[in-house]
Amino acid sequence: MSDAAPAAPAAAAILTELLLYEGRTDDAWEAAVTLGTSRPMWMTLARQRETTSPGDSITIYESQALAIINRKKPNQYKVAVDLMDRIRHLAPAAGEPHRFGALLQRVRTEHKPKRRLMAEIDKMGWHHDAA
């Protein structure tokens, strides 16, 4: 492994950020997919692509929501639920209206013992409208 290897993720993030700054959202996306990037940059890319590529945004939001839930930090469950809500709104535009319901069912099944997470979900009233 060369000395340059640790700088590669930073360089990839800088390239992605530069491409976004120039308004080249699709190129920034391709750079991130090819080279990788930081979690904050993935979230920025997801927000940028909500209207043009909602399926890409959903993939990022779902991955991040599940990662947050799996960290088992109850004070972060609201963030995960907010990401799930973004997925709920984007799924029809992505041509995947079932995707939110599948995610909700998965989270409710796999994480049922997490009472604070279930409480955050219940606050959203999703138990009736997800399918």
C-alpha positions in Angstrom: 0.0 0.0 0.0 1.4 3.4 -1.0 1.5 6.6 1.1 -1.1 8.0 -1.3 -3.8 5.4 -0.5 -5.1 7.2 2.7 -5.6 10.4 0.7 -7.8 8.6 -1.9 -11.1 9.0 0.0 -10.4 12.7 0.7 -9.6 13.2 -2.9 -12.8 11.5 -4.0 -14.8 13.6 -1.7 -13.2 16.8 -3.0 -13.8 15.7 -6.6 -17.5 15.0 -5.8 -17.9 18.3 -4.0 -16.2 20.2 -6.9 -18.5 18.6 -9.4 -21.5 19.5 -7.4 -20.3 23.1 -7.0 -20.1 23.2 -10.8 -23.6 22.0 -11.1 -22.6 18.6 -12.6 -24.8 16.5 -10.4 -24.8 13.4 -12.6 -21.0 13.5 -12.8 -20.7 14.0 -9.0 -23.0 11.0 -8.6 -20.8 8.8 -10.9 -17.7 9.9 -9.1 -19.2 9.0 -5.7 -20.4 5.6 -7.0 -17.0 4.9 -8.6 -14.6 6.3 -6.0 -16.7 6.4 -2.9 -17.4 9.4 -0.7 -18.3 10.4 2.9 -21.7 9.9 4.5 -22.4 13.6 4.5 -21.6 13.8 0.8 -23.9 10.8 0.1 -26.7 12.7 1.9 -26.0 15.8 -0.1 -26.1 13.8 -3.3 -29.3 12.2 -2.2 -31.0 15.5 -1.7 -29.7 16.8 -5.0 -31.1 13.8 -6.9 -34.6 13.6 -5.2 -36.4 15.2 -8.2 -34.3 13.7 -11.0 -33.4 10.3 -9.7 -35.6 9.5 -6.7 -34.6 5.8 -6.7 -31.0 6.7 -6.1 -32.0 9.0 -3.2 -34.2 6.2 -1.7 -31.2 3.8 -1.9 -29.0 6.2 0.1 -31.7 7.1 2.6 -32.6 3.5 3.2 -29.0 2.5 3.8 -28.4 5.4 6.1 -31.7 4.8 8.1 -30.8 1.2 8.6 -27.2 2.0 9.6 -28.5 4.5 12.2 -31.0 2.0 13.6 -28.3 -0.7 13.8 -26.1 1.6 15.8 -28.6 1.1 18.6 -28.5 4.8 19.8 -32.0 5.6 20.7 -31.4 9.3 20.6 -30.8 8.9 16.8 -34.0 7.0 16.0 -35.8 10.2 15.0 -33.2 10.8 12.3 -33.8 7.3 10.9 -37.5 7.8 11.0 -37.2 11.2 9.2 -35.2 9.4 6.5 -37.9 6.8 6.2 -40.4 9.6 5.8 -38.4 10.9 2.9 -38.5 7.5 1.3 -42.3 7.4 1.8 -42.6 10.6 -0.1 -40.2 9.6 -2.9 -41.3 6.0 -3.5 -44.2 6.8 -5.8 -42.1 9.2 -7.9 -39.5 6.5 -8.2 -42.1 4.1 -9.6 -41.7 1.9 -6.4 -44.7 2.7 -4.3 -44.2 -0.6 -2.4 -40.7 0.2 -1.3 -41.7 2.2 1.8 -44.1 -0.4 3.0 -41.5 -3.1 2.6 -38.9 -1.0 4.5 -41.4 -0.3 7.3 -42.4 -3.9 7.6 -38.7 -4.9 7.7 -37.9 -2.3 10.4 -40.9 -3.3 12.5 -40.1 -7.0 12.2 -36.3 -6.9 12.7 -36.2 -4.1 15.4 -39.4 -4.8 17.3 -37.6 -4.9 20.7 -36.4 -1.3 20.2 -39.3 0.4 22.0 -38.1 4.0 21.4 -37.8 3.3 17.7 -41.3 1.8 17.5 -42.6 4.8 19.4 -41.0 7.2 16.8 -42.6 5.1 14.0 -46.0 5.1 15.8 -45.9 8.9 16.1 -45.9 9.1 12.3 -49.1 7.1 12.1 -47.7 4.7 9.5 -49.2 1.5 10.9 -52.3 2.2 8.8 -51.1 3.6 5.5 -48.0 1.5 4.7 -48.3 -1.5 2.4 
